[in-house]
Amino acid sequence: MNDIKVNVILDAKGLACPMPIVKTKKAMNGLEAGQVLEVLATDKGSKADLKAWAGSTGHQYLGTLEKGEVLKHYLRKSSGADTVERKHPNVVSNEELDQKLKETNDLVILDVRESAEYAFDHIPNAISIPLDELESRLNELNKEDALFVICRTGNRSDLASQKLAENCFTNVMNVVPGMSQWTGETKSINN
């Protein structure tokens, strides 16, 4: 398993979301169909991010190997016809969500960041389901509820919103730009 043939190695160590995806997307653009990219990353969230990104763009996520603190992600470029990146069409701004929260307590907010991100800063009463666990935990959500999906910057929440829509959730909103610029009320492990 140590002799995985790759065409390009991308060093994304020390970078946080969304930069591993941004750099991966750029590197993939330089590859030919069928070539394999190895992405070296230290961001623990990069596994779920890259797997979901690959699925949304048509590229093939092959897997991840952990070597100490470094995650080695392997992706195979698909043919050019399959690489159109999808975006979830229903979007609300941070300000719109904050206003809705002031009007009602009945909103369902789904936070798809990693559990550590959630623990240190989240919207009160938000449900924490990290992106890489979403598919196996869909049964915890009501398909009839209006779901407001949030992450740090809007990328993971876009992927999660697409996944929810594919699974017959009919009222899904991606919140952008997400927690990185959230000015509304938050809770933390510290308060």
C-alpha positions in Angstrom: 0.0 0.0 0.0 3.0 2.3 0.4 3.7 2.2 -3.4 0.6 4.0 -4.6 1.4 5.5 -8.0 0.6 9.1 -8.2 1.1 11.7 -11.0 1.3 14.8 -8.8 1.8 15.4 -5.1 0.2 18.6 -3.6 1.5 19.9 -0.3 -1.4 21.4 1.6 0.1 20.9 5.1 -0.6 23.6 7.6 -3.6 25.0 5.6 -7.2 25.2 6.9 -10.5 25.0 5.1 -11.1 26.0 2.4 -7.5 26.2 1.2 -6.9 22.4 0.8 -9.9 22.3 -1.6 -8.9 25.5 -3.4 -5.4 24.1 -4.0 -6.7 20.7 -4.9 -9.1 22.2 -7.5 -6.2 24.1 -9.1 -4.0 21.0 -9.1 -6.8 18.9 -10.6 -7.2 21.4 -13.4 -3.6 20.7 -14.5 -4.1 16.9 -14.6 -5.3 14.8 -17.5 -8.3 12.5 -17.1 -7.3 9.3 -15.2 -4.3 10.8 -13.4 -4.0 10.5 -9.6 -3.3 13.4 -7.2 -1.9 12.9 -3.7 -2.8 15.7 -1.4 -0.8 16.0 1.8 -2.8 17.8 4.5 -2.8 18.3 8.3 -6.3 19.7 8.6 -8.4 16.9 10.1 -11.5 18.2 8.3 -9.8 17.9 4.9 -10.8 14.2 4.7 -14.5 14.9 4.7 -14.0 18.1 2.6 -12.0 16.4 -0.2 -14.3 13.4 -0.3 -17.4 15.5 -0.6 -15.7 17.9 -3.1 -14.6 15.0 -5.3 -18.2 13.6 -5.3 -19.7 16.9 -6.2 -17.3 17.5 -9.1 -17.3 14.0 -10.5 -13.7 13.2 -9.5 -13.0 9.9 -7.8 -12.0 10.0 -4.1 -9.8 6.9 -3.7 -9.0 7.1 0.0 -6.9 8.6 2.8 -3.8 7.2 4.6 -2.7 8.7 7.9 1.0 9.0 8.5 1.5 10.6 11.9 -0.1 14.1 11.7 -0.2 14.0 7.9 -3.2 12.9 6.0 -2.4 11.6 2.5 -5.6 11.9 0.3 -5.8 10.3 -3.1 -8.0 11.5 -5.9 -8.4 10.5 -9.5 -9.3 13.0 -12.1 -12.4 12.2 -14.1 -13.0 13.0 -17.7 -13.6 16.8 -18.4 -17.3 16.2 -19.1 -17.8 15.1 -15.5 -16.1 17.9 -13.6 -18.8 20.6 -13.5 -19.0 21.7 -9.9 -22.5 21.8 -8.5 -23.7 24.5 -6.1 -26.8 24.2 -4.0 -29.3 26.8 -5.3 -31.0 27.8 -2.0 -28.8 30.2 0.0 -29.4 32.6 2.9 -27.0 35.1 4.4 -25.7 35.1 8.0 -27.8 38.3 8.5 -31.0 36.6 7.2 -30.5 33.6 9.5 -29.8 35.9 12.5 -33.0 37.8 11.8 -35.0 34.6 11.6 -33.5 33.4 14.9 -34.7 36.6 16.5 -38.2 36.0 15.2 -38.6 32.3 16.2 -36.9 29.5 18.2 -38.3 26.8 15.9 -35.5 26.8 13.3 -33.4 23.7 12.7 -29.8 24.7 12.2 -27.4 21.9 11.1 -23.7 22.6 11.8 -21.6 20.3 9.5 -18.2 21.4 10.9 -16.0 19.0 12.8 -17.0 18.4 16.4 -14.1 20.4 17.8 -15.0 23.4 15.7 -18.6 23.1 17.0 -17.5 22.7 20.6 -15.6 26.0 20.6 -18.1 28.1 18.8 -21.6 27.4 17.6 -25.1 28.9 17.2 -27.2 27.9 20.3 -29.3 24.8 19.7 -27.6 24.0 16.4 -27.4 20.2 15.6 -23.9 19.0 15.2 -23.4 16.4 12.4 -19.9 16.6 10.8 -20.0 16.4 7.0 -18.3 13.0 7.0 -21.0 11.6 9.2 -24.0 13.2 7.5 -25.0 10.3 5.2 -25.0 7.7 8.0 -27.0 10.1 10.3 -29.7 11.4 7.9 -32.3 9.5 10.0 -31.7 12.0 12.8 -33.2 14.8 10.7 -36.8 15.4 9.6 -37.2 15.7 5.8 -40.2 18.1 6.4 -38.2 20.6 8.4 -36.7 23.8 7.0 -32.9 23.1 7.5 -30.4 25.9 7.7 -27.0 24.3 7.0 -23.8 26.0 8.2 -20.1 25.4 8.3 -17.1 27.7 8.6 -17.2 29.3 5.1 -20.1 27.9 3.1 -18.2 25.1 1.3 -18.9 22.1 3.4 -22.5 23.4 4.0 -22.9 23.6 0.2 -21.9 20.0 -0.2 -24.1 18.9 2.8 -27.1 20.8 1.3 -26.6 19.0 -2.0 -26.4 15.7 -0.2 -29.6 16.5 1.8 -31.5 17.5 -1.4 -30.4 14.2 -3.1 -32.0 12.4 -0.2 -35.4 14.0 -0.5 -35.0 16.9 2.0 -37.1 19.5 0.3 -36.4 22.8 2.3 -32.6 23.1 2.7 -30.8 26.4 2.9 -27.0 26.9 2.7 -25.9 29.7 5.1 -23.1 31.8 3.7 -20.5 33.0 4.5 -20.9 30.8 7.6 -19.4 30.8 11.1 -16.1 32.5 10.0 -18.2 35.8 9.8 -21.1 35.0 12.2 -21.9 38.0 14.4 -25.0 36.6 16.1 -25.2 34.8 19.4 -22.9 31.8 20.0 -22.3 29.2 22.6 -19.0 27.6 23.4 -17.5 24.8 25.5 -16.1 27.7 27.5 -19.5 29.4 28.3 
